[in-house]
Amino acid sequence: PTKVIYRPSGYLIAPEGEERIGDVSNVVFVNGAIADDDGRLLIYYASSDTRMHVAESSIDRLVDYCKHTPEDSLTSRGQVEQRIRLIEANRALS
């Protein structure tokens, strides 16, 4: 890609449970992904330099994550204000 159109904050994959234990603790590395014709997405990743895993999602869900996860404000205060706005917007929907 030559043009960045979305910059979601946070992380897409994070270690959980036993994925946190290994040579390099509490780290995951995405190694690649494969998309099926039906939109299913398989994301291959390694945890703590010890194990390989596969996470399943969909192209639609990944695009939704990119479009609707706000950009990182780069400050703690900005992140708190961002979360408050998200909570208020969600409450307005219910």
C-alpha positions in Angstrom: 0.0 0.0 0.0 1.2 3.5 -0.7 -1.5 5.5 1.2 -2.4 5.0 4.8 -6.1 5.4 5.3 -6.6 4.0 8.9 -4.4 3.9 12.0 -6.2 1.8 14.6 -4.7 2.0 18.1 -4.0 -0.9 20.4 -3.1 -4.3 19.2 -4.7 -6.9 17.0 -3.3 -10.0 18.8 -2.0 -10.2 22.4 -0.7 -13.2 24.4 -3.1 -15.0 26.7 -2.6 -17.8 29.3 0.3 -20.1 28.4 1.1 -18.0 25.4 2.8 -15.6 27.9 5.3 -18.2 29.0 8.5 -19.0 27.0 11.9 -17.8 25.9 10.7 -14.3 25.4 7.8 -13.9 27.7 4.5 -12.0 27.0 5.2 -11.4 23.3 3.5 -12.6 20.1 4.7 -12.2 16.5 2.4 -12.5 13.5 4.0 -14.7 10.9 1.5 -14.4 8.1 -2.2 -14.8 7.1 -4.3 -16.7 4.6 -7.7 -15.6 3.4 -10.2 -18.1 2.0 -12.5 -17.3 -0.9 -15.4 -17.1 1.6 -13.7 -14.3 3.6 -12.4 -16.5 6.5 -9.0 -15.3 7.6 -6.4 -17.5 9.3 -3.6 -15.5 11.1 -0.5 -17.5 12.0 1.5 -16.3 15.0 4.2 -17.4 17.4 4.1 -16.8 21.2 7.1 -16.1 23.5 9.5 -17.5 20.8 8.2 -21.0 21.8 5.0 -22.0 20.1 3.0 -21.5 16.8 -0.7 -20.7 16.8 -3.5 -19.9 14.4 -6.2 -17.4 15.1 -9.4 -17.3 13.0 -11.3 -14.2 12.0 -12.8 -12.8 8.8 -11.8 -10.1 6.3 -14.9 -8.1 7.2 -14.1 -8.2 10.9 -10.5 -7.1 10.3 -11.7 -4.2 8.1 -14.2 -3.2 10.7 -11.5 -3.2 13.3 -9.3 -0.9 11.2 -12.1 1.5 10.3 -13.7 1.8 13.8 -10.8 1.6 16.2 -9.7 5.2 17.0 -6.2 6.2 16.3 -3.8 6.3 19.3 -3.7 9.8 20.8 -0.2 9.1 22.1 -1.0 10.4 25.6 -2.6 8.8 28.7 -5.0 11.7 29.0 -5.9 11.5 25.4 -6.6 7.8 25.6 -8.8 8.3 28.7 -10.8 11.0 26.9 -11.1 8.8 23.9 -12.5 5.9 25.9 -15.0 8.2 27.7 -16.3 9.4 24.3 -16.6 5.8 23.1 -18.5 4.8 26.2 -20.9 7.8 25.8 -21.4 7.1 22.2 -22.2 3.4 23.0 -24.6 4.4 25.7 -26.4 6.7 23.3 -27.1 3.7 21.1 -28.9 1.8 23.8 
